[in-house]
Amino acid sequence: MPTTQGRETAAIGQAEAKPVRLQLSRKKGFDLQAHSRAVNGLPAVSVARPGILGNPFVHATDPAQAVEAFDRLCRGGTQSFQCSPDGLHFAGSIHANALHWAWSEWLRDHGLPAIRGKNLACWCAVGSPCHADVLLRLANGPVCDDPLPTGADAGEGRHALAPSASSNPTAAREH
Ligand SMILES: [Zn+2]
């Protein structure tokens, strides 16, 4: 039956919605999913602490600093940050050092695919710096589509211990 085609095209409508950041609320009756669908029809994921996608960096004075630190962590996971009473520091035990090293790979392989195409919710006020903006960009941007080198290394026949981007200085294609 050729009439089924009309139904399919009518169902496409909201597939192009752009994921946005939402602000969580403690108001009684606040329903994140209902709020999210009302905004643009997409489902939402909370990325607030203490979830795995919460920003492990807390800030004393400048939230933008904590967001920048998170951005760097997502892109490499091996940068170090100054820890002082006035500066950035890890919040509790959310990311132990042992996990810190694998963070960017976990994010790329599991974290970002799980939140791609979804709104992200955090407590931060809309318009203020928030790590959820970093996640939105990474999850929905072209970074995830970068081809990673596989086992077929046509180089010097060297034995690669671990396919880590941090050991390859030419892989610094970031924005
Ligand atoms: Zn936030």
Residues whose N, C-alpha, C, O or C-beta is under 5 A from the ligand:
A	BS01	ZN	C122 W123 C124 C130 H131 A132
